[in-house]
């Protein structure tokens, strides 16, 4: 496509300073309940969050790469349709686990359009945002494999990754995809009706944004829509090259996270100076025209979207149903795990959410969990000589011992529990995740990852687990 550029209107530059994406380690490509039938060939693949993941943990996984040092005058936004808490702010848990300054306020945004709103806020105000979703459909639903789980994170206040040239929006009240309070699954109206309405809104905002940016075309067209038929219409009309559709076919529609995920995948591949039209179409439409920043490669935190897609494990349908609680199976004959209490969670927030140990000022030993008494030399810290705090969450740990729990209350027949020595000091005892328990061996290198241990008495118990270090992923 031949590009013609007209002078863009002069305005203060806003944009994206850093970005990251998180694609779960599992992929589901077959949802046949009767596996004796002919194998399924081709078709979409959905990304699947593990049984111990939710929108909070995935948001932490994306943000931890880029959010350090965010200024205190910013907001942290969590955009999702699957918040683990209602009434309580889920973004506050993300804030604590990432270790943001207390002066940064944390806010939840709900609904399918919340992802586009979060990106708009990042681009125009310099906010910090995580877009994360876990999509659950009824087993065998027509779009079961076309939905998926993922997260993306963005930090504004700079233009290393991209510069905002123009934006446009339009709201359309439309009963297209919805869910009543207390329900787990979206209800969907016939997409043949809603596609026409949404496509009209999408084309309108795309044309207005391009006109404001003074451009007749762009190098990359990125279309995110809750309506697959609408997305296909818009891609044909706008002349996209199809990279966004290729990623979507491997992840599914990831709800509020989708515009952020597709934009991250495009930024991974785009060259500095190129132009991107990002179009998010759900309950209306939002369009953004961006120029790729000169430091886009340095702006990415963690591995690329493509590298994460290539490293996934294939998941069986029965295991997926068990993870989501869609298949009721007999668990072990043991009591439910106890629920954590609010006062100790608050007192021990540094350990529980940020995985902080204490370093002895006398012998330099790191004690975990943190304590006033050194685990090695026995020196008791005082107000005159307090211990120092050290975070272990971004360090590598080497397994020194492993055992397998066959009576776990988690939706797995067994899980591995490991003891691991942390590089730089400290020892962790933790569950292993994203790995077959039989594959955990002494000497294995692992990294901490924030997960949900279990839920008891309507309280989600979050803590850090250990997963194998993926040295094959780029950007690590």
Beta strands, then each sheet from edge to edge (+ up, - down):
strand 1: 14-23
strand 2: 26-28
strand 3: 46-48
strand 4: 75-80
strand 5: 105-110
strand 6: 128-133
strand 7: 150-156
strand 8: 162-171
strand 9: 177-178
strand 10: 187-188
strand 11: 220-225
strand 12: 275-281
strand 13: 284-292
strand 14: 313-314
strand 15: 356-359
strand 16: 366-367
strand 17: 388-391
strand 18: 396-405
strand 19: 415-422
strand 20: 427-433
strand 21: 445-456
strand 22: 459-468
sheet 1: 5+ 4+ 6+ 7- 1+ 8- 13+ 12- 11-
sheet 2: 3+ 2- 14-
sheet 3: 9+ 10-
sheet 4: 16+ 15- 17+
sheet 5: 18+ 19- 20+ 22+ 21- 18+
end
